[in-house]
């Protein structure tokens, strides 16, 4: 698996979006702040930071293991060309 494939970046984007959402929800869900008391910029900053860490982790793990998953739980298979003109 290479970081230069569309499949890698789709999987990485999915992870980053999920991580950003989790970071935002965690910020909103803390007892320290009420939902209406949290500054939107702070929530977006935490969510963006979490997404960035997720993307960097995906790149580092793929470079080290050749798989997008550190534990090998996910394997992205290369796509086979199914276009009729190519058969």
MIDOSE-1310 file (N, C-alpha, C; in nm, 2 decimals, decimal comma, always signed):
residues 87
xxxx	+0,09/-0,12/+0,00/+0,00/+0,00/+0,00/+0,09/+0,12/+0,00; +0,06/+0,21/-0,08/+0,13/+0,34/-0,10/+0,04/+0,45/-0,06; +0,11/+0,56/-0,01/+0,03/+0,68/+0,03/-0,01/+0,76/-0,09; +0,04/+0,71/-0,21/+0,01/+0,79/-0,33/-0,11/+0,73/-0,41
xxxx	-0,20/+0,66/-0,34/-0,32/+0,60/-0,40/-0,45/+0,67/-0,35; -0,55/+0,67/-0,44/-0,68/+0,73/-0,40/-0,74/+0,65/-0,29; -0,72/+0,52/-0,29/-0,77/+0,43/-0,18/-0,72/+0,47/-0,05; -0,59/+0,49/-0,04/-0,52/+0,53/+0,09/-0,58/+0,66/+0,14
xxxx	-0,60/+0,76/+0,05/-0,64/+0,89/+0,10/-0,79/+0,89/+0,13; -0,87/+0,80/+0,07/-1,01/+0,78/+0,11/-1,02/+0,73/+0,25; -0,94/+0,62/+0,28/-0,94/+0,56/+0,41/-0,88/+0,66/+0,52; -0,78/+0,74/+0,48/-0,73/+0,84/+0,57/-0,83/+0,95/+0,60
xxxx	-0,90/+0,99/+0,50/-1,00/+1,10/+0,52/-1,11/+1,05/+0,61; -1,15/+0,92/+0,59/-1,26/+0,87/+0,67/-1,21/+0,86/+0,82; -1,09/+0,82/+0,85/-1,04/+0,82/+0,98/-1,03/+0,96/+1,04; -0,98/+1,06/+0,96/-0,96/+1,19/+1,01/-1,09/+1,26/+1,04
xxxx	-1,19/+1,24/+0,96/-1,33/+1,30/+0,98/-1,39/+1,24/+1,11; -1,37/+1,11/+1,13/-1,43/+1,04/+1,25/-1,35/+1,09/+1,37; -1,22/+1,11/+1,36/-1,15/+1,15/+1,48/-1,18/+1,30/+1,51; -1,20/+1,38/+1,41/-1,24/+1,52/+1,43/-1,37/+1,53/+1,50
xxxx	-1,47/+1,45/+1,46/-1,60/+1,45/+1,52/-1,59/+1,40/+1,66; -1,51/+1,30/+1,69/-1,49/+1,25/+1,83/-1,43/+1,36/+1,91; -1,33/+1,43/+1,86/-1,27/+1,54/+1,94/-1,37/+1,65/+1,97; -1,45/+1,68/+1,87/-1,55/+1,79/+1,89/-1,65/+1,74/+2,00
xxxx	-1,70/+1,62/+1,99/-1,80/+1,57/+2,08/-1,74/+1,56/+2,22; -1,61/+1,52/+2,23/-1,55/+1,51/+2,36/-1,54/+1,65/+2,42; -1,51/+1,75/+2,35/-1,49/+1,88/+2,40/-1,63/+1,93/+2,45; -1,73/+1,91/+2,37/-1,87/+1,95/+2,41/-1,92/+1,87/+2,53
xxxx	-1,87/+1,75/+2,54/-1,93/+1,66/+2,65/-1,86/+1,67/+2,78; -1,75/+1,75/+2,79/-1,68/+1,76/+2,92/-1,77/+1,83/+3,02; -1,75/+1,80/+3,15/-1,82/+1,86/+3,26/-1,76/+2,00/+3,29; -1,64/+2,03/+3,23/-1,58/+2,16/+3,26/-1,66/+2,27/+3,19
xxxx	-1,72/+2,24/+3,07/-1,79/+2,34/+3,00/-1,94/+2,30/+2,98; -2,02/+2,39/+2,97/-2,16/+2,36/+2,93/-2,16/+2,37/+2,78; -2,25/+2,30/+2,71/-2,25/+2,30/+2,56/-2,27/+2,44/+2,51; -2,34/+2,53/+2,57/-2,36/+2,66/+2,53/-2,24/+2,76/+2,56
xxxx	-2,16/+2,71/+2,66/-2,04/+2,79/+2,70/-1,92/+2,77/+2,62; -1,91/+2,67/+2,54/-1,79/+2,64/+2,46/-1,78/+2,73/+2,34; -1,66/+2,78/+2,32/-1,64/+2,87/+2,21/-1,62/+2,78/+2,08; -1,69/+2,81/+1,98/-1,68/+2,73/+1,85/-1,54/+2,72/+1,80
xxxx	-1,46/+2,83/+1,81/-1,32/+2,83/+1,77/-1,24/+2,72/+1,84; -1,27/+2,71/+1,97/-1,20/+2,61/+2,05/-1,23/+2,47/+2,01; -1,36/+2,45/+1,98/-1,41/+2,31/+1,94/-1,34/+2,28/+1,80; -1,35/+2,38/+1,71/-1,29/+2,35/+1,58/-1,14/+2,33/+1,59
xxxx	-1,07/+2,40/+1,68/-0,93/+2,39/+1,69/-0,89/+2,25/+1,74; -0,97/+2,20/+1,84/-0,94/+2,07/+1,90/-0,97/+1,96/+1,79; -1,08/+1,98/+1,72/-1,12/+1,88/+1,62/-1,02/+1,88/+1,50; -0,97/+2,00/+1,46/-0,87/+2,01/+1,36/-0,74/+1,95/+1,40
xxxx	-0,70/+1,97/+1,52/-0,58/+1,91/+1,57/-0,58/+1,76/+1,58; -0,70/+1,71/+1,62/-0,72/+1,57/+1,63/-0,71/+1,51/+1,49; -0,78/+1,57/+1,39/-0,78/+1,52/+1,25/-0,63/+1,52/+1,19; -0,56/+1,63/+1,22/-0,42/+1,64/+1,18/-0,34/+1,52/+1,23
xxxx	-0,35/+1,49/+1,36/-0,28/+1,38/+1,42/-0,32/+1,25/+1,36; -0,45/+1,23/+1,33/-0,49/+1,11/+1,26/-0,43/+1,09/+1,12; -0,42/+1,20/+1,04/-0,36/+1,19/+0,91/-0,21/+1,16/+0,92; -0,14/+1,23/+1,01/+0,00/+1,20/+1,03/+0,02/+1,06/+1,08
xxxx	-0,06/+1,00/+1,16/-0,05/+0,87/+1,21/-0,08/+0,77/+1,09; -0,17/+0,80/+1,01/-0,20/+0,71/+0,89/-0,08/+0,71/+0,80; -0,02/+0,82/+0,78/+0,10/+0,83/+0,69/+0,21/+0,75/+0,75; +0,24/+0,77/+0,88/+0,35/+0,71/+0,95/+0,33/+0,56/+0,95
xxxx	+0,21/+0,51/+0,99/+0,19/+0,37/+1,00/+0,20/+0,30/+0,86; +0,15/+0,36/+0,76/+0,16/+0,31/+0,62/+0,31/+0,30/+0,58; +0,38/+0,40/+0,61/+0,52/+0,40/+0,57/+0,60/+0,29/+0,65; +0,56/+0,27/+0,77/+0,63/+0,17/+0,85/+0,59/+0,03/+0,82
xxxx	+0,46/+0,01/+0,80/+0,41/-0,13/+0,79/+0,36/-0,17/+0,65; +0,33/-0,07/+0,57/+0,27/-0,10/+0,44/+0,12/-0,12/+0,45; +0,06/-0,10/+0,56/-0,08/-0,12/+0,59/-0,13/+0,01/+0,66; -0,25/+0,05/+0,63/-0,31/+0,17/+0,70/-0,34/+0,14/+0,85
xxxx	-0,34/+0,02/+0,89/-0,37/-0,02/+1,02/-0,25/-0,06/+1,10; -0,23/+0,00/+1,22/-0,11/-0,04/+1,30/-0,11/-0,18/+1,34; -0,22/-0,23/+1,37/-0,23/-0,37/+1,42/-0,26/-0,47/+1,31; -0,27/-0,43/+1,18/-0,30/-0,52/+1,07/-0,44/-0,56/+1,06
xxxx	-0,53/-0,49/+1,13/-0,67/-0,52/+1,13/-0,74/-0,48/+1,00; -0,68/-0,39/+0,92/-0,74/-0,34/+0,80/-0,64/-0,36/+0,69; -0,68/-0,42/+0,58/-0,59/-0,44/+0,46/-0,67/-0,38/+0,34; -0,61/-0,29/+0,28/-0,67/-0,23/+0,16/-0,62/-0,31/+0,04
xxxx	-0,71/-0,38/-0,03/-0,67/-0,45/-0,15/-0,66/-0,36/-0,27; -0,56/-0,39/-0,35/-0,55/-0,30/-0,48/-0,67/-0,33/-0,56; -0,73/-0,23/-0,63/-0,84/-0,25/-0,71/-0,80/-0,32/-0,84; -0,89/-0,40/-0,89/-0,87/-0,46/-1,02/-0,95/-0,38/-1,12
xxxx	-0,89/-0,37/-1,24/-0,96/-0,29/-1,34/-1,07/-0,37/-1,40; -1,20/-0,32/-1,39/-1,31/-0,39/-1,44/-1,38/-0,32/-1,56; -1,31/-0,23/-1,62/-1,36/-0,16/-1,74/-1,36/-0,25/-1,86; -1,47/-0,26/-1,93/-1,48/-0,35/-2,05/-1,37/-0,33/-2,15
xxx	-1,33/-0,21/-2,18/-1,23/-0,18/-2,28/-1,09/-0,23/-2,24; -1,07/-0,25/-2,11/-0,94/-0,30/-2,06/-0,93/-0,45/-2,06; -1,04/-0,52/-2,08/-1,04/-0,67/-2,07/-0,99/-0,73/-2,20
